[in-house]
Amino acid sequence: MLRVAALLFMLLLPCVGHAQELLVPHEHHEWASFPEGSWKQVKQVTETFKDGELVSSMTTTLTIRLKEVGQDYIVLEREAKSEVSGQVFEKPIREFRSGINGQSGGQRVRITPAGEQKISVLGKPYKCEVRQMEVLDEPTKIVGKVFYNSETPPYILRREHTFTPAGAETPQKQMVSEVIALNKPYPVLTEIKTVAFIVQKTTSSDETTETVEAQCADVPGFVVGTWMTAYDANGKLKSKTTVQLLNYEVAAQEMVPATTKTGIFRNKRNQRRVFDEQQN
């Protein structure tokens, strides 16, 4: 899925001291822009194929909760329950800490401003700040380019990344994602909201994946729908995955002085959305 893949791309640069320069500010991040305690629940259905025939199907219900927002990181709690061939498997609750833009552990990224460039969406130009990135001190060379517009959700209007193993002359994997539509009405549970549609294509020597995603800046994590199809090296269908939003909540606001560890105020939003599961 697009957002899952995006989290693989580490997009922060360590600066002097312990602080890190953020590629996307808190107010434009898919999770950090929401108060701690905000959550979403989604249903993910993955179908696996062989020789054009469906061989297995798995349905997973995921509840993802924002536990903590720091100056340059977030902590997410994930609860999952899967159903395969009529059997239900509950997985233990786990917490994941990542950088504001997805880097993990001690990974470091160099971000270099690369001027401005206009991105066209349905014929309308949007001026973007171009930021080049490179993952440092890793065996696989990961480089990319991000086109950021601070006034237009989902804010990153295009991403380009390549992955080149050590010693290789050409990339092993390439990924391009771009917004193809903005400000479109879309049903989000019981409401019609404004969303952006994003298309991503990831290619490697053994697989190609094509993903369409709907993102809404009013929903924690932004993603409200995902449709992904994977093909093998011969172009045969490998799998299909869909993700459907079941429920979400924007937690009540909490004002935190800038002297706390986060160094930011948490009164980012004025709305609260809660939907009864009976409505889903």
Secondary structure, DSSP 8 states (H G I E B T S, - for coil): -HHHHHTTS---EE-STT-EE-SS-GGGSTTTTS-TT-EEEEEEEEEEEETTEEEEEEEEEEEEEEEEE-SSEEEEEEEEEEEETTEEEEEEEEEEEEETTS--TT-EEEEEEEEEEEEEETTEEEEEEEEEEEEES-SSEEEEEEEE-TTSTTSEEEEEEEEE-TT-SS-SEEEEEEEEEEEEEEEETTEEEEEEEEEEEEEESSEEEEEEEEE-TTSTTSEEEEEEEEEETTS-EEEEEEEEEEEEE--------TTSTT-S---------B--GGG-
